[in-house]
Amino acid sequence: MKGKKPLIALVALLFVGVVGVTFAYFTETETFQNIFKITDGGYGTDIYEEFESPTDWLPGQEISKKVYVNNTGDIPVVVRVSYDEAWEPTTLTGKMADGSSVAIIKFANSSDWTKSGNYYYYNKVLAKGAKTSTFIESVTLNPELDLESDYIGASYKLNIHVETIQADGATDEWGVTSSTVSGL
């Protein structure tokens, strides 16, 4: 038996070595590149302005200025507009001595636009191919402006800012509700 124990131990050691070697693992790694392109899904709007800048604007003179938005895409959108005024030279305030405005903006179709904060929202979701009514009709230099005032030789700048967003994001992004824009 003494001679068999070393032989059994040797056979067991060989068995463990052979089994350990035969349990090698096969592995393989592959990478698949999946590209997902994101498109605008047919989102598109155009802003139109009908305006001719006067070179000699006189008190009481009304200058036509029409601004509207057209939905050229396939996705319904919500439209909002804001504006700011500036004078050159910048020391001018845009107010006359009595507090009235030097430039008088005539807003158009007030039933189509709702003021909320600093924005005017078009009251309806703008569908594919639809356009808003005009936001502004005209701008008039105050007829009470004295031709010898500080405003003679000045320049008035009316900056219109138009923003659009797909309708299903207007509530989350802008906080707009159906009470401001119907169709949301």
C-alpha positions as CSV (number, residue, x, y, z in Angstrom):
1,M,0.0,0.0,0.0
2,K,2.9,2.2,0.6
3,G,3.8,2.0,-3.0
4,K,0.3,2.7,-4.2
5,K,-0.2,6.0,-2.2
6,P,2.4,7.9,-4.1
7,L,1.0,6.5,-7.3
8,I,-2.6,7.5,-6.4
9,A,-1.3,11.0,-5.3
10,L,0.5,11.3,-8.7
11,V,-2.6,10.3,-10.6
12,A,-4.7,12.7,-8.6
13,L,-2.3,15.5,-9.3
14,L,-2.2,14.7,-13.0
15,F,-6.0,14.6,-13.0
16,V,-6.3,18.0,-11.3
17,G,-3.7,19.4,-13.8
18,V,-5.5,18.0,-16.8
19,V,-8.9,19.0,-15.6
20,G,-7.7,22.5,-14.8
21,V,-6.2,22.9,-18.2
22,T,-9.2,21.6,-20.0
23,F,-11.5,24.1,-18.2
24,A,-10.1,27.1,-20.1
25,Y,-12.7,29.7,-21.1
26,F,-13.3,31.0,-24.5
27,T,-14.2,34.7,-24.8
28,E,-15.0,37.0,-27.7
29,T,-15.8,40.7,-27.7
30,E,-17.5,42.6,-30.4
31,T,-18.7,46.3,-30.6
32,F,-21.7,47.3,-32.6
33,Q,-22.0,51.0,-33.4
34,N,-25.7,52.0,-33.5
35,I,-26.3,55.5,-34.9
36,F,-29.5,57.2,-34.1
37,K,-29.9,60.5,-36.0
38,I,-32.2,63.1,-34.6
39,T,-33.9,65.4,-37.0
40,D,-36.2,68.3,-36.3
41,G,-39.1,66.2,-37.4
42,G,-40.3,68.9,-39.8
43,Y,-40.0,71.8,-37.4
44,G,-39.8,75.1,-39.2
45,T,-41.0,78.7,-38.9
46,D,-40.4,81.9,-40.9
47,I,-40.8,85.4,-39.5
48,Y,-42.0,88.0,-41.9
49,E,-41.8,91.7,-41.6
50,E,-43.3,94.4,-43.8
51,F,-41.5,97.6,-43.0
52,E,-39.7,100.4,-44.8
53,S,-37.5,102.5,-42.5
54,P,-38.2,106.2,-42.8
55,T,-35.3,108.6,-43.4
56,D,-37.2,111.7,-42.3
57,W,-39.7,110.7,-39.6
58,L,-41.9,113.6,-38.7
59,P,-44.2,114.1,-35.6
60,G,-47.6,112.5,-36.3
61,Q,-46.3,110.3,-39.1
62,E,-47.5,106.8,-38.9
63,I,-45.1,104.1,-40.4
64,S,-46.6,100.8,-41.3
65,K,-44.8,97.8,-39.6
66,K,-46.2,94.3,-39.7
67,V,-44.7,91.3,-38.1
68,Y,-46.1,87.8,-38.4
69,V,-45.0,84.2,-38.2
70,N,-45.6,81.3,-40.6
71,N,-45.4,77.7,-39.6
72,T,-43.5,76.1,-42.5
73,G,-43.0,72.8,-40.8
74,D,-45.1,69.8,-39.9
75,I,-45.1,70.3,-36.2
76,P,-47.7,72.6,-34.4
77,V,-45.9,75.5,-32.7
78,V,-46.6,78.2,-30.1
79,V,-45.4,81.7,-30.9
80,R,-44.4,84.5,-28.5
81,V,-43.1,87.9,-29.2
82,S,-41.4,90.6,-27.2
83,Y,-39.9,93.9,-28.1
84,D,-37.6,96.6,-26.8
85,E,-37.0,100.2,-27.8
86,A,-33.8,102.1,-28.0
87,W,-32.8,105.7,-28.8
88,E,-29.6,107.1,-30.3
89,P,-28.2,109.0,-28.6
90,T,-28.7,106.7,-25.7
91,T,-29.2,109.6,-23.3
92,L,-32.8,110.0,-24.6
93,T,-35.5,108.3,-22.6
94,G,-38.2,107.8,-25.1
95,K,-40.6,109.8,-22.9
96,M,-41.7,113.4,-23.5
97,A,-41.8,116.0,-20.6
98,D,-45.5,115.0,-19.9
99,G,-44.5,111.3,-19.6
100,S,-46.1,110.2,-22.9
101,S,-44.1,108.1,-25.3
102,V,-42.2,109.6,-28.2
103,A,-42.9,106.6,-30.3
104,I,-46.4,105.2,-30.2
105,I,-46.8,101.5,-31.1
106,K,-50.1,100.4,-32.5
107,F,-50.6,96.8,-31.8
108,A,-52.8,94.9,-34.3
109,N,-55.4,92.3,-33.7
110,S,-55.3,92.5,-30.0
111,S,-57.9,89.7,-29.8
112,D,-55.3,87.3,-31.3
113,W,-52.5,88.1,-28.9
114,T,-52.3,87.9,-25.1
115,K,-49.8,89.7,-23.0
116,S,-48.3,87.7,-20.2
117,G,-45.2,89.0,-18.4
118,N,-42.8,90.5,-21.0
119,Y,-44.3,88.4,-23.8
120,Y,-47.2,88.6,-26.2
121,Y,-48.5,85.1,-27.0
122,Y,-50.4,84.2,-30.2
123,N,-53.7,82.8,-28.8
124,K,-53.8,79.7,-30.9
125,V,-51.4,76.8,-31.6
126,L,-50.1,77.5,-35.0
127,A,-50.8,74.5,-37.2
128,K,-48.8,73.3,-40.3
129,G,-49.0,76.0,-43.0
130,A,-50.8,78.5,-40.8
131,K,-49.6,82.0,-40.1
132,T,-50.3,84.4,-37.2
133,S,-52.1,87.7,-37.6
134,T,-49.7,90.6,-37.5
135,F,-48.3,91.5,-34.1
136,I,-47.8,95.3,-34.7
137,E,-49.7,97.4,-37.2
138,S,-47.6,100.6,-37.1
139,V,-45.4,103.0,-35.2
140,T,-46.1,106.8,-35.0
141,L,-43.9,109.6,-33.9
142,N,-45.8,111.4,-31.2
143,P,-47.7,114.3,-32.9
144,E,-47.1,116.4,-29.8
145,L,-43.3,116.2,-30.2
146,D,-41.8,119.7,-30.5
147,L,-39.7,120.0,-33.7
148,E,-37.0,121.7,-31.7
149,S,-36.8,119.0,-29.0
150,D,-33.8,116.9,-28.2
151,Y,-35.3,114.1,-30.4
152,I,-34.6,115.9,-33.6
153,G,-31.8,114.1,-35.4
154,A,-32.2,111.1,-33.1
155,S,-32.8,107.5,-34.2
156,Y,-35.4,105.2,-32.8
157,K,-34.8,101.5,-32.8
158,L,-37.7,99.0,-32.3
159,N,-36.3,95.5,-31.8
160,I,-38.8,92.6,-32.2
161,H,-37.9,89.3,-30.7
162,V,-39.9,86.3,-32.0
163,E,-39.7,82.9,-30.4
164,T,-41.4,79.6,-31.4
165,I,-41.5,76.2,-29.7
166,Q,-43.2,73.0,-30.6
167,A,-46.6,73.0,-29.0
168,D,-46.2,70.0,-26.9
169,G,-43.2,71.6,-25.1
170,A,-44.8,75.1,-24.5
171,T,-46.3,74.2,-21.1
172,D,-43.1,72.6,-19.7
173,E,-40.6,75.1,-21.1
174,W,-42.5,78.4,-21.1
175,G,-45.3,77.7,-18.5
176,V,-48.0,78.5,-21.1
177,T,-51.5,77.1,-20.4
178,S,-54.6,76.6,-22.5
179,S,-56.0,79.8,-21.0
180,T,-53.3,81.7,-22.9
181,V,-53.0,79.6,-26.0
182,S,-56.0,77.5,-27.1
183,G,-55.3,74.1,-28.4
184,L,-52.6,73.1,-25.9
